[in-house]
Amino acid sequence: MDSVVEQLAEKGWCVLPGFLPPDLAQQLAVEAQTLYQSGQLRHAATGQGEKREVRAGLRDDAIAWLDETPSSAAQREYLARMEALRLAANRELQLGLFDLETHFARYPAGARYRKHLDVFRHDSRRTLSVVCYLNENWQESDGGQLRLYLDEADDSPHVDILPQGGTLACFLSARFPHEVLPAGRSRLSLTGWFRRRD
């Protein structure tokens, strides 16, 4: 976790290939595909409360939330790694992270999520966004990168993060606008947010 914490302290975002071992990433990918094939992934919405709605063309992924009680050994291992990250970030960066909300996400070929921030207008509890990619043998030509804008200006410089299986991408939720670029094939991840208390 030292590399993650050092990168977050230095620049507010981090990319760490191999954060999930290949076997674990593959097991979680199988679980995500099984949820998809059984119809348990639902179209993701944007907004909060009464303003929550599914908006095709803005966000095109389908998701399934992980329960507080994980349903498999692979989910337990993933959550244990997330907990180690939470504790390290709190110890070294004093972020006050309290809990994690997380879900499987599947983007079909051609799908995207347009530029946005991960915090709600009247709810700033989301503090650290975390994405673990589950895509085996992903190539640059497959697309689907996470584009992280380094400030809020429309012409901001950006970093493109390839969604290769096992890679962790994390960043301060309120600081970095980002988007998911269209891919040439379906794209899987576990996406979540560490939150502070109210």
N, C-alpha and C positions, 0 to 999 in steps of 0.2 A: 504493500500500500504506500510505501515511501515515495515512489515515483509519482503516483497519483496526487498525493498531498503536495509534493514539491511543485508540480505543474500548476495545480490549482492556486497555490500561494503566489507563484510567479506571474501567471497570466489569466487566471480565472477559468481556464478550461483545460481539458486533458484528453489525450488519446492514448490508450494502452492496448496494443495487440497482445493476444494470448492471455487476457484477464480470465477468461473461461477456458479450461482445458478442452481440447477437441472433442473428447468423449462426452463431456457435459454439454457442450454446445450442440452436439448432434442429438443427444437425448432430448434436450429442450426443443429442438427443431421438430423432432418427431411428435412431441406433445402438441406443439402449435399446429402442425399439419393435421393431427387427429382431431383437434378441436374444430378446425376449419371444415374437414370432411364430414363431421357429425353435425354441422350447422350451429356450433356453439360460439362462433365468433360473430359479433354484432357490429354493424356500421357504427363507426366512432362519431361522436358529436363534438361540437365546440360550444363554448360558453358555459354558464353556470346558472342554476336555478331556473327561473322562468325564461331566461334567454338561451337555455340549452337547446341546440337543434343540430340535426344532421344536415350538413351543407356540402353536397357533392360539388366537386370542382375546387373546393377550398381544402378539404380533407377527405381522402379517399380510402383510408385504411379500415380494417375490421379488427376488433379487439375482444379479449376476454380477460377480465380482472383476476388476479391471483387472490385467493382467500387468505385470511390471516393464518389459517391452518393449511399448510401446503399439502397437496394431494399426491405427491410423489417424492422419491428420494432426490431426484434431480432438482425439483423446486426447492427442497430443503437446503441442498448444497448452494444453489444460487442465492437464496435468502441469507444463508450464513456468510457468504462472501460480501453481500450487500451490508450486512450488519458490521462486519469487520471494517468496511469502508466508512460507514457512519461513525463508528467509534474513533477511527484514525482522524477523520476530518474534524470531529468535535475536539479531540485532544490537541491537535496541532493548529487548527484554524479557528477554534471557538465559534463554530457556526450555529451551535444550538439545535442541531438536527434531532428530531424527536421520533418520527416514524417514516415509513416508506409506503407510498401507494404505487402499485406496479401492475402492468398488464402485458400479455402477449399482444403483438401487433403483426398483422399481415397486410402488405401492400401488393395488390395484383400488378401484373405487368402494365406499365403506363400510368400507374397511380402516383399521386404526389400529395404533399401537405405544404401549402403556400406559406410564405414568410410570416412568422408569428413569434410572440414571447410566451413562455410557459406559466406566467403568473396571471391571475384574474384581476380585473380592475379594482374590486373591493375585497380581495382576499390575497394577501401576500405571503401566505404560509409556505408555498413551494419555494425552496431555497436552492437546492442542487438537483439538476436534471441528470439522469443516468440512463444510458442506452447500452444494452449488451446485444451484439449482433449474433445471429444464428445461421448465417448463410455460408454453406460449404463451397469452396472453390470459386468465390466471387472474384470477377475480373473487372478492371477499370472500364472495359467496354460494356459491361452490364449496366452501368449507370447506378441510379439509386443512392447517390451520395447524400450524406447530411451536410448541408451548406451552412456553416456557422459564420455569421457576420460579426466582425470585430468591434463595431459600434452601430448605433441606430441610424446613421445616415443612409440614404438610398444608394449612394455610390460607395458604401463602405467596403474596404478590403474584406476578403472572406477566406475561409479555409474549407476545403471539401474533404470529408471523411468517408472513406470507402467502407461499406457495411460488411466487411469480411468476418466470417464466423469467429467467435471468441473475443473480438475487439470490444473494449469498453470506450465509450465517449461520455464525458461528463462536463458540465459547465454550470456556472451560476445562473439560475433560472431567470432572474430579473434583469440580467445584464446583456445577454446575447440573443438577439433575434436570430432565427434559423428557419430553414425549410428542408423538406425532403424532396429531392429531385426525382423525376420519373425514371423507372428502371425497365430494362428489357425483359426481365423475368420477375416472378414473385419474390418478395423480400420479407424476411422474418426478423423480429427482434423481441426483446423484453425491454420495455420502456417504463421509466418510473421517475418519481420525484421524492426526494427527502424533504420533509416539511418541518418547520418550527411550530411550536405551540402558538395559539392565538395571542 
